[in-house]
Amino acid sequence: MRWRMELKVAIRRLRTLAGMTQGAFAEALGTTQPTVSRWETGAKPEFEHIAKLKNFAEERGLEFDLSETGWETGWTQTVRIFGYVGAGAEVVPFNDVEHEGFDTVEVDFPIPEGTGAVVIRGDSQMPIFEDGDLIGYHKAGRPPEDLVGKMCVVRLSDGRMYIKKIKRGSSPGFFTLVSSNASDIDDVVIEWSAPYRFRIPREEWTRL
């Protein structure tokens, strides 16, 4: 059986070949030193960061063979796309329990069972998320009280769907939804919420 290099080893090797500290490496990739440290101890980068690692290596002529890690062996998983989620735009609600989704996308990285996806509409979360990006989430959801401070897909009691950061509202049972470049939505009732699991930029997933 062919030995496969662990992804964390491949990332550390790439940084070493580039002659960079974790801090300098992180800056070149548009992330943080603690994030690079987590990668090098076993945390899995998100799809967008894998793409940046590959580009980093290609631009510098450095070896970074993801086939050795099992990431590019032709293995994929299918994720169902259930609808659209607002980042400033009003969208039609979806219900991922009652239907099979309107489309699917193949992803080449591991995802937990029960993961679904939605497409972002609007630009209130730029530059974190952009219109047309694909967002993965766990369909089971979690209580909003457990997700304060996290970026989540949420459904409000009136049916609106958003991708927002959750903050506590003015009284128990109410929450404020925060965008990166738009006004907060204050004191709403969240019917369902789930933290996002992955982001695939529009130009990437539409080519898959």
Backbone as a printed PyTorch tensor [residue, N CA C, xyz], in Angstrom:
tensor([[[  0.8520,  -1.1980,   0.0000],
         [  0.0000,   0.0000,   0.0000],
         [  0.8850,   1.2450,   0.0000]],

        [[  0.5340,   2.2170,  -0.8180],
         [  1.3290,   3.4370,  -0.9130],
         [  1.0940,   4.3040,   0.3090]],

        [[  2.1700,   4.7710,   0.9170],
         [  2.0680,   5.6440,   2.0800],
         [  1.6060,   7.0230,   1.6500]],

        [[  0.7170,   7.6070,   2.4190],
         [  0.2260,   8.9380,   2.1190],
         [  0.6740,   9.9040,   3.2030]],

        [[  1.2060,  11.0120,   2.7880],
         [  1.6110,  12.0460,   3.7110],
         [  0.3670,  12.6860,   4.3440]],

        [[  0.3890,  12.8700,   5.6520],
         [ -0.7120,  13.5590,   6.2940],
         [ -0.7670,  15.0010,   5.8080]],

        [[ -1.9820,  15.5380,   5.7280],
         [ -2.1360,  16.9040,   5.2470],
         [ -1.3670,  17.8840,   6.1270]],

        [[ -1.3980,  17.6830,   7.4400],
         [ -0.6890,  18.6050,   8.3320],
         [  0.8190,  18.5950,   8.0420]],

        [[  1.3540,  17.4360,   7.6820],
         [  2.7780,  17.3340,   7.3480],
         [  3.0580,  18.0410,   6.0260]],

        [[  2.1510,  17.8850,   5.0560],
         [  2.3270,  18.5300,   3.7550],
         [  2.3230,  20.0500,   3.8990]],

        [[  1.4610,  20.5660,   4.7600],
         [  1.3880,  22.0210,   4.9630],
         [  2.6510,  22.5210,   5.6530]],

        [[  3.0780,  21.8190,   6.6900],
         [  4.3020,  22.2260,   7.3910],
         [  5.5060,  22.1600,   6.4470]],

        [[  5.5480,  21.1290,   5.6020],
         [  6.6490,  20.9870,   4.6400],
         [  6.6460,  22.1490,   3.6460]],

        [[  5.4480,  22.5450,   3.1810],
         [  5.3510,  23.6580,   2.2430],
         [  5.8700,  24.9420,   2.8840]],

        [[  5.4720,  25.1980,   4.1190],
         [  5.9290,  26.4050,   4.8110],
         [  7.4490,  26.3860,   4.9870]],

        [[  7.9880,  25.2220,   5.3220],
         [  9.4340,  25.1010,   5.5140],
         [ 10.1800,  25.3320,   4.2060]],

        [[  9.6580,  24.7740,   3.1090],
         [ 10.2780,  24.9880,   1.7990],
         [ 10.2770,  26.4650,   1.4200]],

        [[  9.2270,  27.1820,   1.8540],
         [  9.1400,  28.6120,   1.5560],
         [ 10.0260,  29.4440,   2.4780]],

        [[ 10.5700,  28.8160,   3.5200],
         [ 11.4400,  29.5200,   4.4450],
         [ 10.7160,  30.5600,   5.2710]],

        [[  9.4820,  30.2580,   5.6580],
         [  8.6510,  31.2290,   6.3670],
         [  8.3140,  30.7740,   7.7790]],

        [[  8.1530,  31.7540,   8.6680],
         [  7.5710,  31.4810,   9.9720],
         [  6.0730,  31.2610,   9.7910]],

        [[  5.4200,  30.7310,  10.8130],
         [  3.9720,  30.5570,  10.7210],
         [  3.2700,  31.8930,  10.5060]],

        [[  3.7830,  32.9540,  11.1430],
         [  3.1680,  34.2650,  10.9870],
         [  3.2640,  34.7890,   9.5660]],

        [[  4.4480,  34.6880,   8.9550],
         [  4.6370,  35.1660,   7.5870],
         [  3.8360,  34.3180,   6.5990]],

        [[  3.8080,  33.0120,   6.8420],
         [  3.0440,  32.0910,   6.0010],
         [  1.5580,  32.4400,   6.0600]],

        [[  1.0690,  32.7000,   7.2720],
         [ -0.3380,  33.0540,   7.4560],
         [ -0.6730,  34.3440,   6.7130]],

        [[  0.2020,  35.3440,   6.8120],
         [ -0.0350,  36.6220,   6.1330],
         [ -0.0940,  36.4330,   4.6240]],

        [[  0.7750,  35.5890,   4.0850],
         [  0.7800,  35.3410,   2.6400],
         [ -0.4960,  34.6600,   2.1730]],

        [[ -1.1380,  33.8980,   3.0700],
         [ -2.3480,  33.1550,   2.7180],
         [ -3.6150,  33.8900,   3.1290]],

        [[ -3.4760,  35.0500,   3.7590],
         [ -4.6420,  35.8090,   4.1750],
         [ -5.3550,  35.2150,   5.3650]],

        [[ -4.5920,  34.5910,   6.2750],
         [ -5.2040,  34.0100,   7.4610],
         [ -4.3640,  34.4080,   8.6800]],

        [[ -4.4650,  33.6900,   9.7800],
         [ -3.7740,  34.0610,  11.0120],
         [ -2.7840,  32.9820,  11.4290]],

        [[ -1.8060,  33.3730,  12.2310],
         [ -0.8130,  32.4120,  12.7200],
         [ -1.4570,  31.2830,  13.5160]],

        [[ -2.4220,  31.5680,  14.4270],
         [ -3.0660,  30.4600,  15.1430],
         [ -3.7470,  29.4600,  14.2120]],

        [[ -4.3000,  29.9500,  13.0930],
         [ -4.9390,  29.0530,  12.1310],
         [ -3.9110,  28.1260,  11.4990]],

        [[ -2.7600,  28.6900,  11.0900],
         [ -1.6900,  27.8640,  10.5140],
         [ -1.2100,  26.8440,  11.5400]],

        [[ -1.0820,  27.2710,  12.7900],
         [ -0.6620,  26.3530,  13.8470],
         [ -1.6410,  25.1960,  13.9870]],

        [[ -2.9400,  25.4890,  13.8980],
         [ -3.9550,  24.4150,  13.9900],
         [ -3.8520,  23.4680,  12.8030]],

        [[ -3.6030,  24.0140,  11.6060],
         [ -3.4330,  23.1440,  10.4330],
         [ -2.2760,  22.1820,  10.6550]],

        [[ -1.1930,  22.7010,  11.1960],
         [  0.0170,  21.8920,  11.3420],
         [ -0.0710,  20.9020,  12.4960]],

        [[ -1.1480,  20.9810,  13.2570],
         [ -1.3660,  19.9990,  14.3270],
         [ -2.5940,  19.1360,  14.0560]],

        [[ -3.1480,  19.2510,  12.8200],
         [ -4.1910,  18.3090,  12.4310],
         [ -5.5320,  18.8690,  12.0310]],

        [[ -5.7800,  20.1700,  12.2680],
         [ -7.0550,  20.7500,  11.8510],
         [ -7.1210,  20.8040,  10.3310]],

        [[ -8.3010,  20.5580,   9.7680],
         [ -8.4620,  20.5470,   8.3110],
         [ -8.8110,  21.9480,   7.8020]],

        [[ -8.0250,  22.4700,   6.8600],
         [ -8.3630,  23.7640,   6.2590],
         [ -9.6760,  23.6820,   5.4960]],

        [[-10.3650,  24.8300,   5.3850],
         [-11.5570,  24.9020,   4.5540],
         [-11.1500,  24.8700,   3.0820]],

        [[-12.1330,  24.6190,   2.2350],
         [-11.8970,  24.4820,   0.7970],
         [-11.1350,  25.6690,   0.2380]],

        [[-11.5580,  26.8970,   0.6360],
         [-10.9260,  28.0880,   0.0750],
         [ -9.4530,  28.1800,   0.4570]],

        [[ -9.0970,  27.6750,   1.6350],
         [ -7.7050,  27.7270,   2.0630],
         [ -6.8670,  26.6590,   1.3600]],

        [[ -7.4680,  25.5210,   1.0560],
         [ -6.7570,  24.5150,   0.2620],
         [ -6.3880,  25.1170,  -1.0960]],

        [[ -7.3380,  25.8480,  -1.7010],
         [ -7.0630,  26.4920,  -2.9850],
         [ -5.9300,  27.5040,  -2.8510]],

        [[ -5.9100,  28.2560,  -1.7540],
         [ -4.8510,  29.2490,  -1.5520],
         [ -3.4990,  28.5760,  -1.3380]],

        [[ -3.4820,  27.4530,  -0.6210],
         [ -2.2320,  26.7120,  -0.4230],
         [ -1.6910,  26.2170,  -1.7600]],

        [[ -2.5730,  25.7080,  -2.5970],
         [ -2.1540,  25.2280,  -3.9060],
         [ -1.5910,  26.3720,  -4.7590]],

        [[ -2.2910,  27.5170,  -4.7410],
         [ -1.8220,  28.6690,  -5.5210],
         [ -0.4830,  29.1770,  -4.9980]],

        [[ -0.3430,  29.1930,  -3.6650],
         [  0.9020,  29.6380,  -3.0420],
         [  2.0700,  28.7930,  -3.5560]],

        [[  1.8830,  27.4780,  -3.5640],
         [  2.9400,  26.5740,  -4.0060],
         [  3.2420,  26.7560,  -5.4890]],

        [[  2.1950,  26.8830,  -6.3050],
         [  2.3880,  27.0180,  -7.7500],
         [  3.1150,  28.3070,  -8.1020]],

        [[  2.7520,  29.4110,  -7.4280],
         [  3.3770,  30.7010,  -7.7320],
         [  4.8670,  30.7070,  -7.4020]],

        [[  5.2750,  29.8810,  -6.4310],
         [  6.6700,  29.8700,  -6.0000],
         [  7.4420,  28.6610,  -6.5200]],

        [[  6.7590,  27.8210,  -7.2800],
         [  7.4110,  26.6410,  -7.8130],
         [  7.7880,  25.6310,  -6.7480]],

        [[  6.9850,  25.5530,  -5.6900],
         [  7.2730,  24.6520,  -4.5800],
         [  6.4040,  23.3990,  -4.6780]],

        [[  6.9130,  22.3060,  -4.1570],
         [  6.1880,  21.0420,  -4.2060],
         [  5.1010,  21.0090,  -3.1370]],

        [[  3.8950,  20.7070,  -3.5690],
         [  2.7750,  20.5460,  -2.6330],
         [  1.7990,  19.5830,  -3.2770]],

        [[  2.0930,  18.2870,  -3.1850],
         [  1.3620,  17.2540,  -3.9000],
         [  0.2100,  16.7490,  -3.0340]],

        [[ -0.9700,  17.2960,  -3.2830],
         [ -2.1240,  16.9070,  -2.4800],
         [ -2.5590,  15.4780,  -2.7530]],

        [[ -2.1580,  14.9010,  -3.8670],
         [ -2.5140,  13.5070,  -4.1250],
         [ -1.9280,  12.5940,  -3.0520]],

        [[ -0.8130,  13.0360,  -2.4400],
         [ -0.2130,  12.2400,  -1.3710],
         [ -1.0460,  12.2590,  -0.0950]],

        [[ -1.9230,  13.2500,   0.0210],
         [ -2.7420,  13.3660,   1.2330],
         [ -4.1140,  12.7290,   1.0660]],

        [[ -4.4500,  12.3280,  -0.1450],
         [ -5.7770,  11.7750,  -0.3880],
         [ -6.8030,  12.8080,  -0.7710]],

        [[ -6.3970,  14.0790,  -0.9020],
         [ -7.3500,  15.1270,  -1.2350],
         [ -7.6920,  15.1600,  -2.7190]],

        [[ -6.8240,  14.6730,  -3.5870],
         [ -7.0910,  14.7550,  -5.0110],
         [ -6.9400,  13.3840,  -5.6620]],

        [[ -7.7390,  12.4500,  -5.2280],
         [ -7.6650,  11.0980,  -5.7520],
         [ -8.8980,  10.7460,  -6.5760]],

        [[ -9.7370,  11.7600,  -6.8780],
         [-10.9680,  11.5080,  -7.6040],
         [-12.1370,  11.1960,  -6.6940]],

        [[-11.8800,  11.1090,  -5.3890],
         [-12.9460,  10.8260,  -4.4280],
         [-13.7580,  12.0780,  -4.1700]],

        [[-15.0760,  11.9900,  -4.2280],
         [-15.9370,  13.1450,  -3.9770],
         [-17.1420,  12.7380,  -3.1590]],

        [[-17.8100,  13.7290,  -2.5990],
         [-19.0920,  13.5320,  -1.9460],
         [-20.1000,  14.4850,  -2.5780]],

        [[-21.3530,  14.0570,  -2.5900],
         [-22.4190,  14.8830,  -3.1480],
         [-23.1180,  15.6490,  -2.0350]],

        [[-23.2730,  16.9550,  -2.2400],
         [-24.0030,  17.8070,  -1.2990],
         [-25.2220,  18.3670,  -2.0280]],

        [[-26.3760,  18.2680,  -1.3980],
         [-27.5920,  18.8260,  -1.9890],
         [-27.7040,  20.3150,  -1.6580]],

        [[-28.1080,  21.0980,  -2.6620],
         [-28.3310,  22.5340,  -2.4920],
         [-29.8350,  22.7560,  -2.3300]],

        [[-30.2160,  23.3550,  -1.1990],
         [-31.6370,  23.4330,  -0.8580],
         [-32.2830,  24.7760,  -1.1270]],

        [[-31.5200,  25.7970,  -1.4220],
         [-32.1540,  27.0890,  -1.6760],
         [-31.1700,  28.2200,  -1.5450]],

        [[-31.6980,  29.3820,  -1.2210],
         [-30.8960,  30.5930,  -1.1180],
         [-31.0190,  31.1710,   0.2840]],

        [[-29.9570,  31.8440,   0.7160],
         [-29.9480,  32.4550,   2.0370],
         [-29.5080,  33.9010,   1.8830]],

        [[-30.1710,  34.8090,   2.5950],
         [-29.9330,  36.2290,   2.4040],
         [-28.7320,  36.7490,   3.1610]],

        [[-27.9330,  37.5670,   2.4790],
         [-26.8960,  38.3600,   3.1330],
         [-27.1940,  39.7950,   2.7500]],

        [[-28.3510,  40.2610,   3.1850],
         [-28.8200,  41.5870,   2.8160],
         [-29.9930,  41.5410,   1.8540]],

        [[-30.1240,  40.4660,   1.1050],
         [-31.2160,  40.3480,   0.1440],
         [-32.3510,  39.5170,   0.7330]],

        [[-33.5680,  39.8290,   0.3370],
         [-34.7160,  39.0160,   0.7270],
         [-34.7580,  37.7780,  -0.1730]],

        [[-34.9950,  36.6170,   0.4140],
         [-34.9860,  35.3850,  -0.3680],
         [-36.2070,  34.5480,  -0.0380]],

        [[-36.5020,  33.6180,  -0.9360],
         [-37.6130,  32.6920,  -0.7210],
         [-37.1960,  31.6480,   0.2960]],

        [[-37.9930,  31.4190,   1.3440],
         [-37.6190,  30.4120,   2.3460],
         [-37.5220,  29.0230,   1.7260]],

        [[-36.7330,  28.1680,   2.3670],
         [-36.6260,  26.7880,   1.9290],
         [-36.8360,  25.8830,   3.1310]],

        [[-37.1350,  24.6400,   2.8600],
         [-37.2990,  23.6620,   3.9340],
         [-36.5760,  22.4030,   3.4920]],

        [[-35.4060,  22.1370,   4.0750],
         [-34.5990,  21.0140,   3.5990],
         [-35.0570,  19.6730,   4.1480]],

        [[-36.1190,  19.6690,   4.9520],
         [-36.6510,  18.4110,   5.4740],
         [-37.6530,  17.8170,   4.4900]],

        [[-38.3690,  18.6730,   3.7790],
         [-39.4970,  18.2140,   2.9800],
         [-39.1730,  17.9980,   1.5040]],

        [[-37.9980,  18.3600,   1.0450],
         [-37.6910,  18.1260,  -0.3690],
         [-36.2310,  17.7540,  -0.5310]],

        [[-35.8850,  17.3560,  -1.7310],
         [-34.5670,  16.7970,  -2.0120],
         [-33.5740,  17.8200,  -2.5310]],

        [[-33.9470,  19.0880,  -2.5360],
         [-33.0440,  20.1050,  -3.0410],
         [-33.2590,  20.3560,  -4.5130]],

        [[-32.7890,  21.5220,  -4.9990],
         [-32.9920,  21.8610,  -6.4010],
         [-31.7530,  21.5910,  -7.2390]],

        [[-30.6290,  21.2380,  -6.5860],
         [-29.4090,  20.9750,  -7.3330],
         [-28.4470,  20.2350,  -6.4070]],

        [[-27.3490,  19.7540,  -6.9660],
         [-26.3110,  19.1120,  -6.1650],
         [-24.9470,  19.6300,  -6.6190]],

        [[-23.9590,  19.4610,  -5.7600],
         [-22.5860,  19.7970,  -6.1120],
         [-21.6800,  18.7220,  -5.5330]],

        [[-20.6350,  18.3690,  -6.2690],
         [-19.6600,  17.3940,  -5.7970],
         [-18.5110,  18.1370,  -5.1140]],

        [[-18.1780,  17.7450,  -3.9020],
         [-17.0480,  18.3500,  -3.1960],
         [-15.9720,  17.2980,  -2.9950]],

        [[-14.7050,  17.7550,  -3.0170],
         [-13.5900,  16.8130,  -2.9330],
         [-12.8810,  16.8870,  -1.5850]],

        [[-13.6720,  17.2060,  -0.5340],
         [-13.1320,  17.2110,   0.8210],
         [-14.1630,  16.5750,   1.7490]],

        [[-13.7310,  16.0300,   2.8800],
         [-14.6660,  15.3240,   3.7670],
         [-15.6900,  16.2620,   4.3890]],

        [[-16.9500,  15.8140,   4.4430],
         [-18.0000,  16.5650,   5.1210],
         [-18.7960,  15.5970,   5.9940]],

        [[-19.3400,  16.0680,   7.1240],
         [-20.1170,  15.1910,   7.9880],
         [-21.4450,  14.7990,   7.3520]],

        [[-21.9620,  13.6520,   7.7320],
         [-23.2870,  13.2340,   7.2780],
         [-24.3170,  14.2500,   7.7480]],

        [[-25.3060,  14.5370,   6.8920],
         [-26.3350,  15.5020,   7.2530],
         [-26.0130,  16.9220,   6.8430]],

        [[-24.9590,  17.1090,   6.0320],
         [-24.5900,  18.4430,   5.5770],
         [-25.3870,  18.8160,   4.3350]],

        [[-25.9350,  20.0160,   4.3250],
         [-26.6030,  20.5610,   3.1580],
         [-25.9280,  21.8550,   2.7560]],

        [[-26.4410,  22.4970,   1.7110],
         [-25.8300,  23.7410,   1.2390],
         [-26.9010,  24.7060,   0.7490]],

        [[-26.5680,  25.9960,   0.8240],
         [-27.4190,  27.0540,   0.2990],
         [-26.5330,  28.0500,  -0.4390]],

        [[-27.1510,  28.8270,  -1.3260],
         [-26.4360,  29.8290,  -2.1160],
         [-26.7310,  31.2090,  -1.5380]],

        [[-25.6910,  32.0120,  -1.3500],
         [-25.8490,  33.3530,  -0.7760],
         [-26.4100,  34.3250,  -1.8140]],

        [[-27.3600,  35.1540,  -1.3600],
         [-27.8900,  36.2420,  -2.1680],
         [-27.7070,  37.5400,  -1.3810]],

        [[-27.0550,  38.5280,  -1.9850],
         [-26.8300,  39.8030,  -1.3210],
         [-25.3660,  39.9790,  -0.9640]],

        [[-25.0220,  41.1830,  -0.4840],
         [-23.6190,  41.5000,  -0.2390],
         [-23.3480,  42.0920,   1.1380]],

        [[-24.2500,  41.9040,   2.0990],
         [-24.0540,  42.5230,   3.4100],
         [-22.9530,  41.8530,   4.2250]],

        [[-22.4780,  40.6920,   3.7910],
         [-21.4080,  40.0060,   4.5230],
         [-20.0650,  40.1070,   3.8150]],

        [[-19.9670,  40.9080,   2.7760],
         [-18.6700,  41.0870,   2.1330],
         [-17.7120,  41.7680,   3.1110]],

        [[-16.4340,  41.4050,   3.1240],
         [-15.7500,  40.4760,   2.2100],
         [-15.7140,  39.0330,   2.7090]],

        [[-16.4670,  38.7310,   3.7920],
         [-16.4550,  37.3670,   4.3270],
         [-17.1240,  36.4130,   3.3440]],

        [[-18.3390,  36.7660,   2.9300],
         [-19.0790,  35.9970,   1.9400],
         [-19.5120,  36.9390,   0.8300]],

        [[-19.6030,  36.4070,  -0.3890],
         [-20.0480,  37.2050,  -1.5210],
         [-21.2630,  36.5610,  -2.1720]],

        [[-22.0010,  37.3810,  -2.8990],
         [-23.1840,  36.9100,  -3.6020],
         [-22.8160,  35.7330,  -4.5090]],

        [[-23.5460,  34.6350,  -4.3830],
         [-23.2930,  33.4610,  -5.2070],
         [-22.4200,  32.4120,  -4.5630]],

        [[-21.7990,  32.7190,  -3.4210],
         [-21.0000,  31.7110,  -2.7150],
         [-21.8960,  30.5770,  -2.2240]],

        [[-21.3260,  29.3910,  -2.1230],
         [-22.0440,  28.2290,  -1.6060],
         [-21.6430,  28.0100,  -0.1530]],

        [[-22.6230,  27.8860,   0.7200],
         [-22.3820,  27.7210,   2.1470],
         [-22.9110,  26.3650,   2.6010]],

        [[-22.0660,  25.5930,   3.2700],
         [-22.4920,  24.3150,   3.8260],
         [-22.8920,  24.4670,   5.2850]],

        [[-23.8770,  23.6860,   5.7170],
         [-24.3700,  23.7450,   7.0890],
         [-24.9060,  22.3690,   7.4560]],

        [[-25.0620,  22.1170,   8.7690],
         [-25.6310,  20.8450,   9.2010],
         [-27.1360,  20.9980,   9.3420]],

        [[-27.8840,  20.1550,   8.6480],
         [-29.3260,  20.3440,   8.5420],
         [-30.0600,  20.1960,   9.8700]],

        [[-29.4840,  19.4730,  10.8260],
         [-30.1740,  19.2700,  12.1010],
         [-30.2940,  20.5700,  12.8850]],

        [[-29.3300,  21.4740,  12.7350],
         [-29.3820,  22.7390,  13.4430],
         [-29.0610,  22.6010,  14.9240]],

        [[-28.9240,  23.7620,  15.5760],
         [-28.6560,  23.8230,  17.0120],
         [-29.3920,  25.0000,  17.6030]],

        [[-29.6840,  24.9960,  18.9110],
         [-30.3740,  26.1370,  19.5280],
         [-29.5540,  27.4120,  19.3640]],

        [[-30.2060,  28.5390,  19.0620],
         [-29.4410,  29.7840,  18.8650],
         [-28.6650,  30.2110,  20.1110]],

        [[-29.1400,  29.8180,  21.2880],
         [-28.4170,  30.1550,  22.5220],
         [-27.0160,  29.5590,  22.5310]],

        [[-26.8560,  28.4310,  21.8400],
         [-25.5490,  27.7640,  21.7860],
         [-24.6310,  28.3620,  20.7180]],

        [[-25.1610,  29.2600,  19.8950],
         [-24.4170,  29.7320,  18.7330],
         [-24.1240,  31.2330,  18.7810]],

        [[-24.3090,  31.8350,  19.9520],
         [-24.0380,  33.2710,  20.0940],
         [-22.5630,  33.5320,  19.7710]],

        [[-22.3300,  34.5300,  18.9340],
         [-20.9720,  34.8720,  18.5230],
         [-20.5000,  34.1450,  17.2810]],

        [[-21.3210,  33.2390,  16.7390],
         [-20.9270,  32.4500,  15.5700],
         [-21.6980,  32.8870,  14.3290]],

        [[-21.0650,  32.7030,  13.1640],
         [-21.7200,  32.9440,  11.8850],
         [-22.5910,  31.7330,  11.5660]],

        [[-23.8660,  31.9840,  11.2850],
         [-24.8150,  30.8780,  11.1350],
         [-25.8000,  31.1280,  10.0000]],

        [[-26.3490,  30.0410,   9.5030],
         [-27.5450,  30.0960,   8.6770],
         [-28.7230,  30.0930,   9.6430]],

        [[-29.6220,  31.0550,   9.5020],
         [-30.7480,  31.1620,  10.4360],
         [-32.0570,  31.3050,   9.6750]],

        [[-33.1140,  30.7850,  10.2800],
         [-34.4750,  31.0160,   9.7880],
         [-35.2450,  31.7210,  10.8880]],

        [[-35.8530,  32.8610,  10.5670],
         [-36.6210,  33.6220,  11.5430],
         [-38.0540,  33.1040,  11.6210]],

        [[-38.7670,  33.5600,  12.6420],
         [-40.1340,  33.0920,  12.8450],
         [-41.0550,  33.5080,  11.7030]],

        [[-40.6700,  34.5660,  10.9480],
         [-41.4940,  34.9890,   9.8100],
         [-41.0670,  34.3290,   8.5050]],

        [[-40.1000,  33.3850,   8.5710],
         [-39.7060,  32.6160,   7.3950],
         [-38.4940,  33.1270,   6.6620]],

        [[-37.9960,  34.3130,   6.9910],
         [-36.8190,  34.8300,   6.3050],
         [-35.5870,  34.0000,   6.6560]],

        [[-34.6940,  33.8430,   5.6650],
         [-33.4730,  33.0780,   5.8420],
         [-32.2760,  33.9960,   5.6410]],

        [[-31.2860,  33.8810,   6.5480],
         [-30.1080,  34.7420,   6.4590],
         [-28.8480,  33.9680,   6.8050]],

        [[-27.7170,  34.5420,   6.3800],
         [-26.4180,  34.1220,   6.8910],
         [-25.9120,  35.3160,   7.7010]],

        [[-25.8660,  35.1670,   9.0370],
         [-25.5340,  36.2770,   9.9290],
         [-24.7940,  35.7530,  11.1590]],

        [[-24.1390,  36.6750,  11.8490],
         [-23.5760,  36.3460,  13.1540],
         [-24.6450,  36.6210,  14.2120]],

        [[-24.7940,  35.6810,  15.1490],
         [-25.8270,  35.7920,  16.1710],
         [-25.2850,  36.4860,  17.4160]],

        [[-26.0410,  37.4750,  17.9050],
         [-25.7600,  38.1140,  19.1910],
         [-27.0120,  38.0470,  20.0500]],

        [[-26.8390,  38.1590,  21.3500],
         [-27.9960,  38.1760,  22.2460],
         [-28.7980,  39.4570,  22.0370]],

        [[-30.1330,  39.3230,  22.1600],
         [-31.0010,  40.4810,  22.0330],
         [-31.2030,  41.1870,  23.3630]],

        [[-32.2110,  42.0270,  23.4110],
         [-32.4450,  42.8420,  24.5980],
         [-33.1120,  42.0810,  25.7310]],

        [[-33.6620,  40.9150,  25.4130],
         [-34.3040,  40.0990,  26.4500],
         [-34.2310,  38.6340,  26.0290]],

        [[-34.3930,  37.7080,  26.9900],
         [-34.3020,  36.2760,  26.6660],
         [-35.2530,  35.8760,  25.5400]],

        [[-34.7630,  35.0310,  24.6320],
         [-35.5630,  34.5650,  23.5170],
         [-35.4580,  35.4250,  22.2740]],

        [[-34.7990,  36.5910,  22.3930],
         [-34.6170,  37.4720,  21.2440],
         [-33.1240,  37.5840,  20.9240]],

        [[-32.8510,  37.7610,  19.6320],
         [-31.4670,  37.8020,  19.1860],
         [-31.2790,  38.9180,  18.1670]],

        [[-30.0360,  39.3720,  18.0410],
         [-29.6720,  40.3700,  17.0350],
         [-28.7790,  39.7040,  16.0060]],

        [[-29.0490,  39.9710,  14.7310],
         [-28.2970,  39.3950,  13.6290],
         [-27.3530,  40.4530,  13.0700]],

        [[-26.0760,  40.0980,  12.9640],
         [-25.0330,  41.0670,  12.6370],
         [-24.4290,  40.7680,  11.2710]],

        [[-24.2520,  41.8200,  10.4640],
         [-23.5700,  41.7350,   9.1780],
         [-22.2500,  42.4740,   9.2670]],

        [[-21.3660,  42.2040,   8.3120],
         [-20.0600,  42.8590,   8.3210],
         [-20.1370,  44.2860,   7.7980]],

        [[-21.1150,  44.5940,   6.9370],
         [-21.1730,  45.9470,   6.3760],
         [-22.6030,  46.4380,   6.1590]],

        [[-23.5210,  46.0380,   7.0480],
         [-24.9040,  46.4920,   6.9700],
         [-25.4500,  46.6220,   8.3950]],

        [[-26.5840,  47.2700,   8.5170],
         [-27.1830,  47.4750,   9.8350],
         [-27.6000,  46.1470,  10.4580]],

        [[-27.5220,  46.0940,  11.7940],
         [-27.9660,  44.9050,  12.5060],
         [-29.4780,  44.7380,  12.3690]],

        [[-29.9280,  43.4960,  12.4810],
         [-31.3550,  43.2040,  12.5750],
         [-31.6190,  42.8770,  14.0390]],

        [[-32.2780,  43.7810,  14.7300],
         [-32.3850,  43.7010,  16.1870],
         [-33.6000,  42.9090,  16.6430]],

        [[-33.4180,  42.2060,  17.7490],
         [-34.4840,  41.5710,  18.5220],
         [-35.4570,  40.7710,  17.6620]],

        [[-34.9360,  39.7070,  17.0610],
         [-35.7700,  38.7990,  16.2720],
         [-35.8510,  37.4530,  16.9760]],

        [[-36.8610,  36.6900,  16.6210],
         [-37.0140,  35.3240,  17.1220],
         [-36.4570,  34.3720,  16.0740]],

        [[-35.4790,  33.5720,  16.4690],
         [-34.8690,  32.6140,  15.5580],
         [-35.5670,  31.2640,  15.7080]],

        [[-36.1490,  30.8070,  14.6180],
         [-36.8680,  29.5320,  14.6330],
         [-35.9240,  28.3460,  14.4950]],

        [[-34.8390,  28.5500,  13.7390],
         [-33.8740,  27.4740,  13.4760],
         [-32.5390,  28.1050,  13.1420]],

        [[-31.4410,  27.4590,  13.5470],
         [-30.1120,  28.0060,  13.2660],
         [-29.0980,  26.8790,  13.1840]],

        [[-28.0660,  27.0950,  12.3740],
         [-26.9840,  26.1120,  12.2310],
         [-25.7100,  26.8460,  11.8420]],

        [[-24.5840,  26.5090,  12.4670],
         [-23.3210,  27.1430,  12.0740],
         [-22.9000,  26.6740,  10.6900]],

        [[-22.2890,  27.5560,   9.9200],
         [-21.8570,  27.1390,   8.5900],
         [-20.6060,  26.2730,   8.7200]],

        [[-20.4840,  25.2970,   7.8340],
         [-19.3900,  24.3290,   7.8880],
         [-18.3150,  24.5950,   6.8380]],

        [[-18.7100,  25.0980,   5.6880],
         [-17.7140,  25.3910,   4.6650],
         [-18.2530,  26.4610,   3.7230]],

        [[-17.3290,  27.1050,   3.0410],
         [-17.6760,  28.0860,   2.0010],
         [-16.9110,  27.7250,   0.7390]],

        [[-17.6170,  27.7140,  -0.3960],
         [-16.9720,  27.5510,  -1.6910],
         [-17.3040,  28.7910,  -2.5090]],

        [[-16.2980,  29.5670,  -2.9090],
         [-16.5620,  30.7740,  -3.7040],
         [-17.3540,  30.4510,  -4.9640]],

        [[-18.1560,  31.4130,  -5.3860],
         [-19.0360,  31.2190,  -6.5470],
         [-18.2800,  30.7100,  -7.7660]],

        [[-17.1130,  31.3180,  -8.0430],
         [-16.4010,  30.9480,  -9.2580],
         [-15.8300,  29.5400,  -9.1930]],

        [[-15.7010,  28.9950,  -7.9680],
         [-15.1800,  27.6350,  -7.8180],
         [-16.2820,  26.6020,  -7.9580]],

        [[-17.3780,  26.7510,  -7.2070],
         [-18.3710,  25.6770,  -7.2160],
         [-19.1640,  25.6370,  -8.5090]],

        [[-19.2960,  26.7770,  -9.1920],
         [-20.0390,  26.7580, -10.4580],
         [-19.2510,  26.0910, -11.5720]],

        [[-17.9230,  25.8600, -11.3290],
         [-17.1230,  25.1470, -12.3270],
         [-17.0590,  23.6540, -12.0330]],

        [[-17.4840,  23.2490, -10.8270],
         [-17.3330,  21.8440, -10.4340],
         [-18.2810,  20.9460, -11.2210]]])
